[in-house]
Amino acid sequence: MAAPCCEKELNGRRYRCFFELTLDVIGGKWKPIILYHLGICGVQRFSDLRRSMPGVTERMLSRQLKELATDGLVHREVYREVPPRVEYWLTDQGKTLMPILLALRDWGAEFERLSLERDGRGGTFNAPHYEQAALPAMADAACGRAARKPAGGVEEEREELARAEELSV
C-alpha cells in the first residue's frame, strides 16, 4: 500500500500529489478542449473559441481562459484598438500539454471504437464529420483557414504539429 502524501500548497492550490495538481490546473470539462483548440489552431480570438465550442457559455469560457492565463498555459494579448481585440495562444508551457491532449483524444477514439464493437454497432462512428477522419478539415474550418488536403492520420498530424512547433520556436 502506498504511503499517504503530505499536503502541499502552490499558488493557493492545496494538493497531495502531482496528479492532483495537474488535474486541478487542466481538469474540468472545458480547459482541455480550450487547450486543444489553441494547440491545433494557434492564435484565436475569444469569438473564434466560442464558436468552436458551442456548448460553453461566454462566462465559463472567459473564466477558464483567465485561469489558464494565470497558470501560465495561455497567453492573453489585449490590443488597444477600437473595437478592442483580444487574442489567446498557448505559451511554451501550454504547448508541452499537446502530446497529452492528443493521447487523450486517441484514447477516446479507441474507447468509442471498442464500445461500439461491444454493443454490436460496428467499430467506428460512420459520420462524415467524425473527428478523427475529418480532423485536418475541422481544424481548418475552426481556425478560419482554407481547407487543405486530408492528412493520413494521427501520426501525420503529430508530425505536422511537431513541424509547426519547430517553426514557431
CORLIN-V273077 format. One line per field, one symbol per residue. burial: 1 if it has 24 or more other C-alpha atoms within 12 Angstrom, else 0. Layout:
BEGIN
burial->???
END
This chain:
BEGIN
burial->0000000000000000000000011100011111111111111111011101100000001101101110111111000000000011111001101110110000000000000000000001000000010111111001100000000001001100100000000
END
